Amino acid sequence: QKEVEQDPGPLSVPEGAIVSLNCTYSNSAFQYFMWYRQYSRKGPELLMYTYSSGNKEDGRFTAQVDKSSKYISLFIRDSQPSDSATYLCAMSRYSSASKIIFGSGTRLSIRP
Amino acid sequence: SAVISQKPSRDICQRGTSLTIQCQVDSQVTMMFWYRQQPGQSLTLIATANQGSEATYESGFVIDKFPISRPNLTFSTLTVSNMSPEDSSIYLCSVLKTGRDTGELFFGEGSRLTVL
């Protein structure tokens, strides 16, 4: 079993829809949870970061962590074609970059 | 933030050859990493490039196959040696910048290698 599971998609939704991206994990020691966005032929860039459980909101993006269920989510409101990218969840026991475990990424396409 | 330049951006290589990927950062960084991203797979850490000492390799990766140099705090190279088609992948250079709450990884655009 992989430490982090992520549905690879692809996920295609119409512009303006609410998007929900999810990951599950098996290691209860994970404390730091991240979402990276990767455009085609580019490197990943950090989108959201959350420590422990709870929600974090940044504009149209909301990251949610449920440690009891070992489940994290990224919600995108009012989705735009520019949100079309691959979204990778990532998590770690520590705040440093050591031993960050990435999900395999969900490819998202927003249809105009 | 950090601006990371990788060269080459892509290459097609013959089986049995070796290729060196260069990574240049626009500022001095302590922590620099090399990742592999295979199609449909998660980002996998190959090694931590240590300035002035041997790289620290993750399980499943060895120095003979992936020799790494880190001559200073802004530059590193990764060599993929004796390539086989299984080495076809995107190789990403990454650096850690420490913020107030946590470290943030910045990535280069990647080097896409195809081995025939």
Interface residues (C-beta under 8 A of the other chain):
Chain A: K2 V4 Q6 P8 Y32 Y36 R41 K42 G43 P44 E45 L46 Y49 Y51 L88 A90 S95 S96 A97 S98 K99 I100 I101 F102 G103 S104 G105
Chain B: I4 M31 F33 G40 Q41 S42 L43 T44 L45 T48 L92 S94 L96 T98 D101 T102 G103 E104 L105 F106 F107 G108 E109 G110 R112
